[in-house]
Amino acid sequence: MTTQITGREPRLSLQTNARGEQRLSLRKLASMLNILPPDAVSLPALDEMLRNEEFYVRYNAAQMLGRRGDREARLIMQNALNSGETPTRASVARHLYGFSWFSAEPLLRQALKDHDTRVREAAIYALCDLRELNAYQLMTEILKAEGDDVKMAAAWGLRNSQDSAAVPVLEAVLSAEDPEVRIKGLEALGQNDTPEAMPVVRQAMNDPDPDVKYAATLSLLELAGEGWLQELSGIIGRTTGVTRQQILRGFFHATNYLKIDVAKTQSADLLIDALETALLDDMDDVRMAVVWPLAWMRHDRTPGVLKRAYLVEQSETVKAHMVRVASSLMSDAADEILQDALKHSGRVRQVADQIMQDRGGRPPIKYETSAMHASAGV
């Protein structure tokens, strides 16, 4: 196919223009490729643009060839995969999703064997965009032996997928060595919203990294909602230390942004029992993490539990934290705890004084100390 040149086309120029001529920078050329129909640019021009040093020119040229999706475009991209530099091969691999599976599979397999990680990552993104069973199966096969960078590409590429066939791919992502990659995979599973994702995320609760356990807690609550709270109460009750702390953080954060009113769920009493157990943990950070859900839940039992925890707490840091959180979240126990804190010294008194200052000097409601102890069951 020949292209007629009229002489009026925009052209790249580094020299001063003569009157009536148009200048076109590489960045403007890349922008034009975004708005032109696929057949508006000749194939030889696109072939040349694929090898350009300017990222946007190269990327948008590959995207235009993918939009064409015909045999001629495929041959150009195949040639670029065979002979192009790494940036060219990566740009081509990223846009192979524009072709049918029959046409794209050989090129995708070739890109997935490339020695450069960037090309393999781009091929994974293309497979994610294909959104079909063959693509998911190929990714599951490939990721078992791939490094963390390529697995991260799969986690990002499937972050909005709600296809159950994507779950085995994300399960392979969870085998990454880097906890950040596993966390990203769990985030994608939380958004997957299919029953198949539940057992995979539940298994991640056994991950040795506490931050991954936190991410798994968030994802399980996203997938199952309040239906998982009964199981969660058992996990809180039998774990200890940093693991328990991260699970408690995940529980508090997820129930808040998912707008789950824990106090009104069938598992409320079981969860309060688990939180009471967690208050006995030797780690200060765990007891501090328990305070947030206790102060936030509007349940008949929680004010008494919080007051008892405050009265028996030996750590000044944890005790001051209880005063601050109870007041900030407006727990029903807040005024009694604040009144007692004003009688203390050190860090506890400093926090109480700051709360009073923030209130403009308005004193808390007065309670008899004996009444506070009685209501707390101490």
N, C-alpha and C positions, 0 to 999 in steps of 0.2 A: 504494500500500500504506500503510495507516494503522498507527500504533503505539499500543497501549494504554498509558497512563500510570497507574500504580497509586498514585503518591505515595510509594512506599517506595524509589525509586531513589536511589543516591548522587548528590549534586549539589555543584557547585562553590560555595563560599561564602567570603566574606571577613569575615563577621560571626560573632559568638559564637553557637554552636549552642544551640538549644533542646534539652531533654532528649529523647533517642531519635533525634535526627537524626544523619546521618553527614556528615563533611567529606571532600572529595576534592581534593587538590592537583593541579595540572597534571602534576607529575612522577608522581604515583600513577596518574593517568588514563592517562598514556603507558604505564606498566607494565602496567596492566590490558589495554590494547589488544594487548599481546604474548601474553597467555594466553587471551583470549577467542576463540571461533570466529568466522569472518568474518561470519556472519549474526546475531551477537549485538548488533551496534550498528546503529542505523538509518542509512540512506544520508544523510539530511539532517544528522545529527550528524557523520558522517564528512566530509561536504562542508565543514561549518563548521570542523572540526578541521584540515583541510588548510591553512587560512588563519591558523592560530594562530601567535603569535609564539614559543611554546615549541618548540624544535627537535624534541624527542622526541615530542611530541604530533603535530606535523605529519608527521614521518617515519613514525611507526607507523601513523598513519591512512592514509597512502599505501600502506604495506606491506599493511594489511588490505584495502584496495581491490584491490590486486594479487592477493592471495590469493583474493578473490572471483572475479575474472576474468570477470565476466559483463557484459552489455551496459550495465546501469545503472551499474556501477562505471566502465566505460570512458567513458561520457558525462560523469560527474562529473570524471574526470581530464582529459578533453579540454577541458572548460570551464575547469578550473584552469589548464591550459596556455595558454589563450587570454586569460584575464583576471586570473590570479593574479600576485602579486609574485614577484620572483626566488626567494626561499627556497621558496615554494610550488611554482613551476615545477620547481625542482631536485629537490624531494622526489618530485614526481609522475614526472618523467623517470627517476629512479633505480629505480622499481618497475614500469616498464612490461613487464619480463620475465615478469610473471605472466600475461600474455595470450598468445593464439596469435599467430604471426607475421602472419597476415592482419589481425588486429585491431590489433596493436601497431605495424606498420610505418609507417602514416601519422603516428601520434603521435611515433614516434621520429625520423622525418625532420623533423617540425616542430621538435622539441626540438633537433636537431642544427643547425638554422638560427637558433637563439636568439642574440640579441646578447650575452648574458652567458655567459662561459666556464664558470661553475659549472653551468649547465643543460646545456651540451654535454658536460661531463665526466660528469655524472650519466647522460646518455643512453648514453655509451660504456660505463659500468659495467653498465647494463642490457643492452646488446648482448652484453657479455662473459658475463653470466649466462644469456643465452638459449642459448648453446652450440649453435648451428645454422649451417649453411652460409650461409644468407641473411644472417645477422647478421655473420658474418665478412666476407662480400663487401661489405656496406655500410660496415663500418669501414675496410676497405682503401681503398675509394673516398673516404671522407670525410677520412681522416687525411693524405692527400697534401697537402692545402691547409690543414691545421690547425696550431695553435701547439703549443709544447712542453708546456703544461699538459694539454691534451687527450690528447696522445700518452703522457704519463706515466700518465694514467688507464687507457689501454689496456694499458700494461706491467703495472700493478698488477692490473688485472682479469683478465689472462691468466697471472698468475704461476704458477698451478698447473695450467694447461691442458696436456693431452697429446694434443691434437687437431692433426693435421697441417694442417687448414684454418686454424688460427690463425697459422701461420708467416708468410703474406703480411702479416698485420696487424702482427706484430712486426717484420717487415722494414721496414714503413713507419715504425715507431717509431724505427728506427735512422737515419732521416733528420733527426732532431731536431737543433737547433743546440746545445742544452745537453748536454755530455758525460754528466752525471748521468742524463739521460733515456735516452741510448743505452746506458749501463751497465745500467740497470734492464731495458731491453729484452733485453739479452744474458743477464741472469740468468733472465728468463722463458724464453728460447730454450734455455738450458741445462737447464731443468726440463722442456722440451717432450718430450724423449726420442723424437723421430721422425727418420728419415733425412732428411726434407725440411729440417730445421733446420741440418744440417751445412754446406751450401754458403753459407748466409746468414751463419752465425757465422764461417766461414773468411774470407769477404770482409771482415768487420769487423777482421781482423788488419791490414788496410791503413789503418785509421782513423788520422788524424794525432795523436790524443790518446793519450799513453802509458797513462793509466788505463783507457781503453777497450780497448786492446790487452791489458792485464792481465785485464780482465773476459772478453774473448774467449778468452784462454788457458784460464781456468777453465772456461768453457762448453764449449769443444771437448773438454777432458779429461772433463767430465761426460757429454758425448754419446758420445764414441768410446772413452774409457778408454785402455788401453795401446796400442790400435791406432793412435793418433795420435802416439805418441812418436817414431817414425822421422821423420815430417814435422817434428815439433817440433825435433828435433836439427838439422835443416837450417836452420830459422828462427833458432835460437840462434847457429848458426855464422856466418850472413851478416848479422845485424843488429849495431848498435853503440849505444853511449850509453844514453840513458834508455829507449829502446824495448827494448833487450836487457835492461836491468835489470828492467823491469816484466814481461817475458815470463819471466824467470828466477824472479821472485817468484811469478807465477802457477803455474809448473811445480812449484815446491817446495810451495806451499800446497795445490794441488789434489791432487797425488799423495799428500799426507799425509792430507787428510780423506776422500779416496776409497780410502785404504788400498791404493794401488798400490805394490808392492815393485819399484821400478825396477831394482834389481840383478838380479832374476830374470827380467826381460823380455828378449825377443829384441833389443831396441834398446838394451840397456845400454851396449855398447861404443861405439855411435854417439853416445849422449848424453854419455859420458865424454869422447870426442874433442871434442865441441862445447863442453863445460865447460872443457876445457884451452884451447881457442881463446879462449873468453871471458875467461880469466885474463890475456890479453894486451891487453885493452881499456884505453884510456887513462883511462877514468873510474873513480875509486876506488869509487863506489857499485856499479858493475857487478861488480868483482872481489870486493867484500864479499858481493854477492848470490850469487856462484858458490859461496862457502864453505859455505853452508847445505846444498845438496844433496850436495856432496862429502863433508861430514862426516857426513851422515845415511845415505848409501848404504853398504851392507855388501857391497862388491865388492872383489875382490883388487887391483884397480888404484887404487882411490880413496885409500888411505893414502899411496901413493907420490906421486900427483898433488898431494895436499894438502901434503905435506912439501916438495916442490919449489917449490910456489907460495909457501910460507912463507919458504923460504931465499932466494929471489930477489926477494921483495917489498921495495920501497924505501920505501913509505909507512908511517910508524909507526902511523898510525890503522888502516890495513888490516891490518897485521901484528898489532896488538893484538886486532883483531876476530877474526882467525884463531885466536889463542890461546884466546879466550873461547868461540867457537863449537865448536871442536874438543873442548874440555873439556866443554862443556855437553851436546853430543850424543854424548859418549863415543866419539869416533872412535878407531880403532885407532892413529892417529898422534898422539893427544892427549898421551900422556906424553912422547914424544920432543920434541914441539913445546914443551911446558911446561918441560921441562928446559932447553932452549936459551933460552927466554924469560927464565928466572931469571938468566941471565948478562947480560942486556941492562940498559939503563937507561931512564929516561923512562916513557912511557905503556905500553910493552910490559911492562916490569918491574912496573909498578903492577897491571896486570891479572893477571900471573902470581902476584904476592904475594896478591892478593885471592882467587884460586883456592886457593892454599895455605891461607889463613886459613879459607875455607869448608870445606876438607877436614879442618880441625882440626890442621893442621901436618903431615899425612901427606905425605911427599915422593913425587915421581913415581919410577917405575922408572928406574934410571940406565942411560943408553946412552952409549957412546963417541961423541964428536962426529963422528969419521970414519965410524963405522958409520951414523949418521943420514944423512950426506951420501951414503954409498954406497947406502943403501936408497932414497934419494930420486933417485938417478941424477944427482947433481950433482958 
